[in-house]
Every structure is written in structure tokens, then in C-alpha cells.
């Protein structure tokens, strides 16, 4: 049981790479925020 826990702790936690859709949505969000005048 302890061996299984050690293996889980050793694995570095890396977030999955963003999908093409996520990249597009991020780009759109950034562009929209640039266009809006800041109050």
C-alpha cells in the first residue's frame, strides 16, 4: 500500500496541454479584452 502511494507522489503533476479549441478561446478572450476601453 505504501509503495502505491509513493509512486503517486513521485509523479510530477503536469496539466494537460491546451486543446486547439482552448487556444482559440484564449486568443479570442485576449483580443476582446484588448479592444474594450478600460474604465
Backbone bond lengths (Angstrom), bond angles and torsions (degrees), N, CA, C in turn:
res aa  C-N    CA-C-N  psi(-1)  N-CA   C-N-CA  omega(-1)  CA-C   N-CA-C  phi
1 X - - - 1.450 - - 1.528 110.77 -
2 X 1.319 117.17 -43.73 1.459 120.09 179.66 1.516 111.37 -65.17
3 X 1.338 116.66 -35.25 1.469 120.04 179.68 1.522 110.31 -62.76
4 X 1.314 116.78 -40.32 1.464 120.45 179.95 1.523 110.20 -64.03
5 X 1.310 117.14 -40.51 1.470 120.48 179.26 1.516 110.95 -66.77
6 X 1.311 117.44 -39.96 1.464 120.58 179.93 1.520 110.45 -62.15
7 X 1.323 116.22 -40.84 1.469 119.91 179.81 1.524 110.33 -62.96
8 X 1.307 117.47 -40.07 1.461 120.77 179.50 1.524 110.65 -65.82
9 X 1.322 117.22 -39.22 1.461 120.62 -178.34 1.519 111.59 -70.71
10 X 1.332 117.36 -30.84 1.456 121.00 -177.17 1.523 112.39 -72.41
11 X 1.316 117.13 -28.16 1.463 120.18 -177.82 1.524 110.02 -66.72
12 X 1.328 117.50 125.40 1.465 118.54 176.19 1.526 109.81 -70.36
13 X 1.295 115.92 137.66 1.464 120.43 -178.49 1.518 107.98 -88.14
14 X 1.332 115.90 107.27 1.457 120.46 178.72 1.518 108.50 -117.02
15 X 1.315 117.32 128.93 1.461 118.90 178.47 1.525 110.01 -67.77
16 X 1.316 117.11 146.80 1.470 119.02 178.74 1.520 111.09 -63.42
17 X 1.316 115.83 150.07 1.463 119.96 -179.96 1.526 109.17 -63.70
18 X 1.327 117.65 143.16 1.465 119.35 -179.62 1.529 111.04 -65.30
19 X 1.305 115.28 141.89 1.457 120.19 178.91 1.525 109.18 -75.11
20 X 1.317 116.32 170.51 1.468 120.86 179.03 1.528 109.93 -60.07
21 X 1.327 115.99 -37.95 1.469 120.10 179.92 1.527 110.60 -65.34
22 X 1.319 116.63 -42.48 1.464 120.09 179.18 1.521 111.12 -64.31
23 X 1.322 116.96 -38.24 1.468 120.71 178.13 1.523 110.37 -63.13
24 X 1.326 116.10 -44.54 1.464 120.46 179.24 1.522 111.28 -62.52
25 X 1.324 116.52 -45.29 1.457 120.07 -179.18 1.524 111.13 -63.50
26 X 1.307 116.80 -38.21 1.465 120.63 177.98 1.513 110.36 -64.78
27 X 1.327 115.70 -42.28 1.468 120.40 179.67 1.532 110.46 -63.11
28 X 1.324 116.67 -44.94 1.464 121.48 179.78 1.526 110.11 -62.04
29 X 1.326 116.47 -44.50 1.468 120.46 179.38 1.522 111.25 -59.46
30 X 1.333 116.00 -44.71 1.462 120.18 -179.42 1.528 111.25 -64.20
31 X 1.327 116.76 -42.42 1.461 120.08 179.74 1.527 111.17 -64.49
32 X 1.322 116.59 -41.86 1.464 120.10 179.27 1.525 111.13 -64.62
33 X 1.307 116.87 -40.05 1.466 119.06 -179.75 1.526 111.23 -68.50
34 X 1.313 117.98 -28.23 1.463 121.51 177.21 1.526 110.91 -72.39
35 X 1.331 117.29 -34.23 1.459 121.36 -176.67 1.526 112.24 -75.91
36 X 1.314 117.97 -30.79 1.457 120.79 -176.84 1.523 110.20 -72.63
37 X 1.335 116.27 132.14 1.470 118.46 176.84 1.524 109.78 -69.37
38 X 1.297 115.77 137.86 1.465 119.68 -179.75 1.519 109.12 -81.44
39 X 1.308 115.71 133.64 1.469 121.07 -178.37 1.508 111.56 -91.09
